[in-house]
Amino acid sequence: MKRGKLVPEARIDLHGMTLDQAHPALTRFILGAQSSGKRLVLVITGKGKMGEDNFLVSRQRGVLKRQVPHWLQMSPLSQAVQQVSPAHIRHGGDGALYVYLRRQR
């Protein structure tokens, strides 16, 4: 995995979803990918936008980018996830994550 020999076997694009839509979609995707024997998946969150002058607006940008890593560390996903790392630029760069899944027992 460290040498980049694996290519993502599946991907989910959460960009444009709300938190209420994205969390169950991510959970279904990760657990389904693990049960089908996939080892590496791509989770696209979007980069979010750079802050603007308006403090209230800039604070709420990039919410999925910040929230998805926390979801991946919480149960039930933590039992399926082995490692999370930033994606290569060709797979979305800052707006995506590689999620390495544990083998199902």
Secondary structure, DSSP 4 states (H G I P E B T S, - for coil): -TTS----SEEEE-TT--HHHHHHHHHHHHHHHHHTT--EEEEE--------S-HHHHHTTTHHHHHHHHHHHSTTGGGTEEEEEEPPGGGTGGGEEEEEEPPP-
